[in-house]
């Protein structure tokens, strides 16, 4: 990167600067001795050419659209196309969520994103005793394909991509989406979107669990195989670091565990389905957290692209550049939002969104200021969406590609994060892979330790959260709460019972038997799930078959 003469000159100037710093510190002994990122990576006082002297421009940085894709996948960056504005939406009934979707599309959102309520997330119907009191509270309630038809009413499914944050019952909800498209006469090959469908991170962090790890990954491989053959524009996994970070991980842990999860899925599809990596890898996608430490997040996202490109090419023998691309969605950090002084969250979200954009995200969700308290209101969602639009249209950040490339600090921090992430990846390799590591409790305990360390730093005032442990105000900031009335549950149960009354019970039993046999034989369940939902099988009825055949997982609760 640099000539010997320049490095020698830098060294002499640095020594002179360090002498000045030493004299300043002697006069001011109370200066803060240690500066760190949110994740506790130590940050040097100054970065110079010497910090990146071993980098090779072509090998390590390069140009956009060229290996190692540090500077982005697309040769034109945001000049060709802005990132997708995709606000997370889900509330109450399918009709209520559909209304929010249309409001956001009218306001300039360019992609849909679906949150489901807890019963749906866990594979239970609204009338299950385990679901009582939860209908529509944290997302939309979906029991049957009739709910799905209502959800997408007036939505051009062949023209807009839809993301669904669903994990244990992902095969069922995706089957409903596909069957809905078929009912509307839309060919599957025209559908674009994403199902999160990442169970490994559930065992590590979020804990919406259904079946044990091995069969859970098998169901994911089923979707990858089916999507590869019949729904070529669909991302059948969104390998998610977001929830790993929300559970308290460091940025390095989020980076390492997310990418190692991705590698585990690649290996399972190759082994179980016999597909070549380049048949399915171009449709793998990722999902990252944009936390509050501005430069750490930018470095993390840049490092992620470089690690994935190296892994796909060198570890799995991919020869298709599209397989080397790390395509990812980003969401600003929910765990950085505070109930205290909630309007501060607008500023936090803007900074985090800017980091995501400078890190090269292809899709972005900006959190609403009230999400720490309740479902986001229409007003708060509009501010969050406008935050993205102001970044895109007013700030100039989209004018040039990867504007921080070449920064001594950013490149050094990117290198450090990549190096530390590979250390974790190799350690998990030595354990036998991510499933084995999860069974040992390794990622879970690493995250727990990191969360405990951060909380201790907050309690001691070593890390600052404005309004929480510094600049505290007694003033109340009233926020209007958006709440889902309990009557929604009664209405949803009535709709569910109406579907049960009109359907063919014999056909339902046949469809469930077909899924049961497919599970026992190791066949791909997706064709059977699509047929089942068309015949009004419910989310729980299909998931109960999974629980019956594969067993039900209980988190061991590691301490």
C-alpha positions in Angstrom: 0.0 0.0 0.0 2.8 2.5 0.9 6.4 3.0 -0.1 9.2 2.5 2.5 10.0 6.2 2.3 6.5 7.2 3.2 6.3 4.7 6.1 9.7 5.9 7.4 8.4 9.5 7.2 5.2 8.5 9.0 7.2 6.8 11.8 9.3 9.9 12.4 6.2 12.1 12.5 4.4 9.7 14.8 7.3 9.7 17.2 7.3 13.5 17.4 3.5 13.4 17.9 3.8 10.8 20.6 6.3 13.0 22.5 3.7 15.8 22.4 1.0 13.5 23.6 3.2 12.3 26.5 3.8 15.8 27.7 0.1 16.6 27.5 -0.9 13.6 29.5 1.7 14.4 32.2 0.0 17.8 32.6 -3.5 16.2 32.6 -3.2 12.9 34.5 -7.0 12.5 34.7 -7.4 12.0 30.9 -9.4 8.9 30.2 -6.9 6.1 29.9 -8.8 3.6 27.7 -11.1 4.2 24.8 -13.2 1.4 23.3 -16.0 0.6 21.0 -19.4 -0.5 22.3 -18.2 -4.0 21.9 -15.1 -3.2 24.0 -12.5 -3.3 21.2 -9.7 -1.0 22.2 -9.3 2.0 19.9 -6.0 3.7 19.5 -5.6 7.4 19.9 -4.5 7.8 16.2 -4.3 5.6 13.1 -1.6 6.1 10.5 -0.3 4.4 7.3 1.7 2.0 9.6 -1.6 0.4 10.8 -2.5 -0.8 7.3 1.0 -1.1 5.8 0.6 -4.9 5.2 -2.6 -4.4 3.1 -2.5 -5.1 -0.6 -5.0 -2.8 -2.5 -6.0 -5.4 -5.1 -6.2 -8.3 -2.7 -7.8 -6.6 0.3 -9.7 -3.5 -0.9 -10.2 -3.5 -4.6 -13.2 -2.0 -6.5 -16.9 -2.3 -6.1 -18.3 -5.4 -7.8 -14.9 -7.1 -7.7 -13.5 -9.7 -5.3 -13.2 -9.5 -2.3 -16.3 -7.2 -2.5 -15.2 -5.2 0.5 -16.5 -2.1 -1.3 -19.9 -3.6 -2.3 -21.4 -6.1 -4.7 -22.8 -3.6 -7.2 -20.4 -1.7 -9.5 -22.5 1.4 -9.4 -23.3 1.4 -5.7 -26.3 3.5 -4.7 -26.0 5.5 -7.9 -27.6 2.6 -9.7 -30.3 2.0 -7.1 -30.9 3.0 -3.5 -31.1 0.4 -0.8 -34.6 -1.0 -0.3 -36.6 1.0 2.2 -38.3 -1.9 4.2 -40.1 -1.1 7.4 -41.0 -4.0 9.7 -44.8 -4.2 9.9 -47.2 -6.5 11.7 -50.0 -5.8 14.1 -53.3 -7.4 15.1 -55.2 -9.0 12.3 -54.2 -9.5 8.7 -56.6 -6.7 7.7 -54.9 -4.2 10.1 -51.4 -5.1 8.8 -52.6 -4.8 5.2 -53.8 -1.3 6.0 -50.3 -0.4 7.5 -48.6 -1.9 4.4 -50.6 0.3 2.1 -49.9 3.3 4.2 -46.1 2.7 4.0 -46.2 2.0 0.3 -48.0 5.2 -0.3 -45.4 7.0 1.9 -42.5 5.7 -0.3 -41.5 2.3 1.2 -40.1 0.1 -1.5 -40.3 -3.4 0.1 -42.6 -5.1 2.5 -41.5 -6.7 5.8 -43.7 -8.9 8.0 -43.7 -9.3 11.8 -45.9 -12.2 13.1 -47.4 -12.6 16.6 -46.0 -15.0 19.1 -48.5 -17.9 18.5 -47.7 -17.8 14.8 -43.9 -17.5 15.5 -44.1 -20.6 17.7 -46.4 -22.6 15.4 -49.7 -22.4 17.3 -53.1 -21.4 16.3 -54.9 -18.4 18.0 -57.3 -20.7 19.9 -54.5 -22.8 21.4 -54.4 -22.6 25.2 -50.7 -21.7 24.8 -51.6 -18.7 22.6 -54.2 -17.0 24.8 -53.7 -13.3 25.3 -51.0 -13.0 22.6 -53.0 -12.6 19.4 -51.7 -9.8 17.3 -49.7 -8.2 20.2 -46.3 -8.2 18.6 -47.2 -8.9 15.0 -49.9 -10.2 12.7 -51.9 -13.3 13.5 -51.9 -15.9 10.8 -53.8 -19.2 11.2 -54.9 -20.2 7.7 -54.4 -19.2 4.1 -57.6 -17.1 4.4 -55.6 -14.8 6.7 -52.8 -14.6 4.1 -55.2 -13.7 1.3 -56.4 -10.8 3.4 -52.9 -9.8 4.3 -51.9 -9.3 0.6 -55.1 -7.8 -0.6 -54.3 -5.1 -3.2 -50.5 -5.9 -3.0 -48.9 -6.6 -6.4 -47.1 -9.8 -5.3 -45.2 -10.1 -8.6 -43.9 -6.6 -8.4 -42.8 -6.0 -4.8 -40.6 -8.1 -2.6 -41.9 -9.3 0.7 -39.8 -10.3 3.7 -41.2 -12.5 6.4 -39.6 -12.8 9.8 -40.6 -16.4 10.6 -38.5 -19.3 11.7 -39.8 -22.6 13.1 -43.0 -22.5 10.9 -41.2 -20.9 7.9 -42.1 -23.8 5.6 -45.8 -23.3 6.5 -45.9 -19.5 6.1 -43.9 -19.6 2.9 -46.3 -22.3 1.6 -49.1 -19.9 2.3 -47.4 -17.1 0.4 -46.7 -19.4 -2.6 -50.2 -20.9 -2.6 -51.7 -17.4 -2.4 -49.8 -16.4 -5.5 -50.9 -19.5 -7.3 -54.6 -18.7 -6.4 -54.1 -15.2 -7.8 -52.6 -16.7 -11.0 -49.0 -15.4 -10.4 -46.2 -17.8 -11.4 -43.8 -18.7 -8.6 -40.8 -17.7 -10.7 -42.1 -14.1 -10.6 -42.1 -13.9 -6.8 -39.4 -12.1 -4.9 -38.8 -11.9 -1.2 -37.2 -13.5 1.8 -38.2 -15.8 4.6 -35.9 -15.5 7.7 -36.0 -19.3 8.2 -32.8 -19.2 10.4 -33.1 -21.7 13.2 -29.5 -21.8 14.3 -29.7 -18.2 15.6 -32.9 -19.2 17.4 -31.0 -21.8 19.4 -28.2 -19.3 20.0 -30.2 -16.1 20.8 -33.9 -15.5 20.1 -35.3 -18.8 21.4 -38.5 -19.2 19.4 -38.0 -22.9 19.3 -40.0 -25.9 18.0 -38.0 -29.0 16.9 -34.4 -30.0 17.7 -31.5 -28.5 15.7 -30.9 -31.4 13.2 -34.5 -31.7 11.8 -34.8 -27.9 12.0 -31.9 -27.5 9.6 -33.4 -30.3 7.4 -36.6 -28.2 7.0 -34.5 -25.2 6.0 -32.6 -27.3 3.4 -36.0 -28.3 2.0 -36.9 -24.7 1.4 -33.5 -24.0 -0.2 -33.9 -27.0 -2.6 -37.5 -26.0 -3.4 -36.7 -22.4 -4.0 -33.7 -23.3 -6.2 -35.9 -25.3 -8.5 -39.2 -23.4 -8.5 -38.9 -19.9 -6.9 -35.5 -18.7 -8.3 -35.9 -15.0 -7.2 -36.7 -15.9 -3.5 -34.2 -15.7 -0.7 -35.0 -18.9 1.2 -32.8 -17.9 4.3 -32.0 -14.6 5.9 -29.1 -15.7 8.0 -29.6 -13.4 10.9 -27.0 -11.7 13.2 -29.6 -9.2 14.2 -31.0 -11.2 17.1 -27.6 -12.4 18.1 -26.6 -8.8 18.7 -29.9 -8.0 20.4 -29.2 -10.8 22.8 -26.0 -9.0 23.9 -23.2 -10.2 21.6 -20.3 -8.0 20.6 -20.0 -6.9 17.0 -17.3 -9.5 16.4 -19.5 -12.3 17.8 -22.4 -11.2 15.7 -20.1 -11.3 12.6 -18.5 -14.6 13.4 -21.6 -16.5 14.6 -23.8 -15.3 11.7 -21.3 -16.2 9.0 -20.6 -19.6 10.6 -24.3 -20.2 10.7 -24.3 -19.5 7.0 -21.5 -21.9 6.4 -23.4 -24.6 8.3 -26.4 -24.2 6.0 -24.2 -24.3 2.9 -22.6 -27.6 4.2 -26.0 -29.1 5.0 -27.6 -28.4 1.6 -24.5 -29.8 -0.2 -24.5 -32.9 2.0 -28.2 -33.5 2.3 -29.5 -32.4 -1.1 -26.5 -33.0 -3.3 -26.7 -29.5 -4.8 -23.6 -27.7 -6.0 -22.9 -24.6 -4.0 -23.4 -22.4 -7.0 -26.9 -23.7 -7.6 -28.2 -22.2 -4.4 -25.7 -19.8 -2.8 -26.6 -16.8 -4.9 -30.0 -16.7 -3.2 -28.6 -16.8 0.4 -29.1 -13.5 2.2 -28.1 -12.1 5.5 -29.5 -9.8 8.2 -27.3 -7.6 10.4 -27.8 -5.2 13.3 -26.7 -1.6 13.0 -25.7 -0.6 16.5 -24.7 2.8 17.9 -20.9 2.6 17.5 -20.7 4.3 14.2 -17.3 3.1 12.9 -17.5 -0.3 14.4 -20.7 -1.1 12.5 -19.3 0.2 9.2 -16.2 -1.9 9.7 -18.3 -5.0 10.6 -20.4 -4.8 7.4 -17.4 -4.3 5.2 -15.6 -7.2 6.9 -18.7 -9.4 6.4 -18.5 -9.1 2.7 -14.9 -9.9 2.5 -15.1 -13.0 4.8 -18.1 -14.4 2.9 -16.4 -13.9 -0.5 -13.3 -15.7 0.7 -15.3 -18.5 2.3 -17.4 -19.2 -0.7 -14.5 -19.2 -3.1 -11.8 -20.9 -1.1 -13.7 -23.0 1.4 -16.6 -24.3 -0.8 -15.0 -24.1 -4.3 -17.6 -21.7 -5.7 -16.7 -20.3 -9.2 -19.8 -18.1 -9.6 -19.2 -14.5 -8.5 -22.9 -14.2 -7.5 -22.3 -16.9 -4.9 -19.4 -14.7 -3.5 -21.8 -11.8 -2.9 -22.9 -11.2 0.6 -26.3 -9.6 0.2 -27.8 -8.3 3.4 -30.6 -6.4 5.1 -29.8 -4.2 8.1 -32.0 -3.0 10.9 -31.1 -0.4 13.4 -30.5 -1.7 17.0 -33.6 -2.2 19.1 -31.4 -2.8 22.1 -29.9 0.7 21.8 -33.3 2.4 22.1 -34.3 3.7 25.6 -37.7 4.2 27.3 -36.1 7.2 29.0 -36.2 10.3 26.9 -37.6 8.3 23.9 -37.2 11.2 21.4 -33.5 10.6 21.7 -34.2 7.4 19.8 -34.8 9.4 16.6 -31.1 10.5 16.7 -29.8 7.0 17.6 -31.7 5.5 14.6 -30.4 8.2 12.2 -26.8 7.5 13.2 -27.2 3.8 13.0 -28.9 4.0 9.6 -26.1 6.2 8.3 -23.6 3.5 9.5 -25.6 0.8 7.6 -25.6 2.9 4.5 -21.9 3.7 4.7 -21.4 -0.1 5.3 -23.1 -0.8 2.0 -26.4 -2.4 3.0 -28.9 -3.4 0.3 -32.0 -3.1 2.4 -32.7 -1.1 5.6 -35.3 -1.0 8.4 -35.2 2.0 10.7 -36.7 1.5 14.1 -39.4 3.8 15.3 -38.8 6.0 18.4 -41.6 4.2 20.4 -40.6 0.6 19.6 -39.1 0.2 23.0 -42.5 0.8 24.5 -45.1 -0.5 22.1 -46.0 -1.4 18.5 -44.9 1.6 16.5 -47.6 4.3 15.8 -48.3 5.6 12.3 -46.6 8.9 13.2 -43.4 7.2 14.6 -43.2 4.9 11.6 -43.4 7.9 9.2 -40.5 9.6 11.0 -38.5 6.4 10.7 -39.2 6.0 7.0 -38.4 9.7 6.4 -35.1 9.2 8.1 -34.1 6.8 5.3 -35.4 9.1 2.7 -33.5 12.1 4.0 -30.3 10.0 4.1 -30.9 8.9 0.5 -32.1 12.2 -1.0 -30.5 15.0 1.0 -27.2 14.1 2.7 -25.1 13.1 -0.3 -24.0 9.8 1.2 -25.2 8.0 -2.0 -23.1 10.1 -4.3 -20.0 8.0 -4.2 -19.3 4.4 -3.4 -17.7 3.3 -0.1 -16.5 6.8 0.8 -14.6 5.6 3.9 -12.3 3.2 1.9 -8.7 4.0 2.5 -9.3 5.5 6.0 -6.4 4.3 8.2 -8.9 3.8 11.0 -11.7 2.2 9.1 -9.4 -0.2 7.2 -7.5 -1.2 10.3 -10.7 -1.8 12.3 -12.2 -3.8 9.4 -9.0 -5.9 9.4 -9.2 -6.4 13.1 -12.8 -7.5 13.1 -12.2 -9.9 10.2 -9.2 -11.5 12.0 -11.1 -11.9 15.3 -14.2 -13.3 13.5 -12.1 -15.9 11.7 -10.7 -17.0 15.1 -14.2 -17.7 16.3 -15.1 -19.5 13.0 -12.0 -21.8 13.2 -12.8 -22.5 16.9 -16.3 -23.6 15.9 -14.9 -25.7 13.1 -12.7 -27.5 15.6 -15.9 -28.3 17.7 -17.4 -30.0 14.7 -19.5 -27.2 13.3 -22.2 -24.8 14.6 -24.8 -27.5 15.6 -22.1 -29.2 17.8 -21.1 -25.8 19.2 -24.7 -25.0 20.1 -25.1 -28.3 21.8 -22.0 -27.5 23.8 -23.5 -24.1 24.7 -20.5 -22.3 23.3 -22.0 -19.3 21.4 -24.7 -19.0 24.0 -22.2 -18.6 26.8 -20.0 -16.2 24.8 -23.0 -13.9 24.2 -24.1 -14.1 27.9 -20.6 -13.2 29.0 -20.5 -10.2 26.6 -23.9 -9.0 27.7 -22.9 -9.2 31.4 -19.7 -7.3 30.7 -21.6 -4.5 28.9 -24.1 -4.2 31.6 -21.4 -3.9 34.2 -19.8 -1.2 32.2 -23.2 0.7 32.0 -23.7 0.3 35.7 -20.2 1.6 36.5 -20.5 4.5 34.1 -17.7 3.2 31.9 -20.1 3.2 28.9 -22.7 6.0 28.5 -26.4 5.7 27.6 -27.7 9.2 27.4 -30.8 9.6 29.6 -30.1 6.3 31.4 -26.8 6.7 33.3 -25.9 10.3 32.2 -27.8 13.5 31.5 -30.8 12.1 33.3 -34.0 14.1 33.3 -37.0 13.9 35.6 -39.2 15.3 32.9 -41.8 12.9 31.5 -42.1 12.4 27.7 -45.6 11.2 27.0 -45.7 8.7 24.1 -49.1 7.6 22.7 -49.3 3.9 23.0 -50.5 1.8 20.1 -52.2 -1.2 21.7 -54.0 -4.2 20.3 -57.4 -4.7 21.9 -58.2 -8.1 23.3 -61.3 -8.3 21.1 -58.9 -9.0 18.2 -58.4 -12.5 19.6 -62.1 -13.3 19.7 -62.5 -12.1 16.2 -59.5 -14.1 15.0 -60.8 -17.3 16.7 -64.1 -16.8 15.0 -62.5 -16.5 11.6 -60.5 -19.6 12.3 -63.6 -21.6 13.3 -65.4 -20.4 10.2 -62.6 -21.8 8.1 -62.7 -25.1 10.0 -66.5 -25.4 9.4 -66.3 -25.0 5.7 -63.2 -27.1 4.9 -63.1 -30.8 3.9 -61.9 -32.6 7.1 -61.1 -35.8 5.2 -58.9 -33.8 2.8 -57.2 -32.1 5.7 -56.3 -35.5 7.3 -54.9 -36.7 4.0 -52.7 -33.7 3.6 -51.4 -33.9 7.1 -50.7 -37.6 6.6 -48.7 -36.8 3.5 -46.6 -34.3 5.4 -46.1 -36.9 8.2 -44.9 -39.5 5.7 -42.6 -37.0 3.9 -41.0 -36.1 7.3 -40.5 -39.8 8.1 -39.0 -40.6 4.7 -36.8 -37.6 4.6 -38.6 -36.1 1.5 -38.9 -32.4 0.8 -42.0 -31.2 2.7 -42.7 -28.0 0.6 -45.0 -29.5 -2.1 -47.0 -31.2 0.6 -47.2 -28.0 2.7 -48.5 -26.0 -0.3 -51.2 -28.6 -0.9 -52.1 -28.7 2.8 -52.5 -24.9 3.2 -54.6 -24.8 0.0 -56.9 -27.2 1.7 -57.1 -25.0 4.8 -54.7 -26.9 7.1 -53.7 -24.5 9.9 -50.3 -23.4 11.0 -50.5 -25.4 14.2 -51.9 -28.6 12.5 -48.8 -28.7 10.2 -46.4 -27.7 13.0 -47.9 -30.4 15.3 -46.9 -33.0 12.7 -43.3 -31.7 12.8 -43.4 -31.9 16.6 -44.8 -35.4 16.5 -42.2 -36.7 14.0 -39.1 -34.8 15.0 -39.8 -34.2 18.7 -40.1 -30.9 20.6 -37.0 -29.0 21.7 -36.6 -27.5 25.1 -33.8 -25.0 25.7 -31.4 -26.5 28.3 -30.9 -23.1 30.0 -27.1 -22.9 30.2 -25.5 -21.0 33.1 
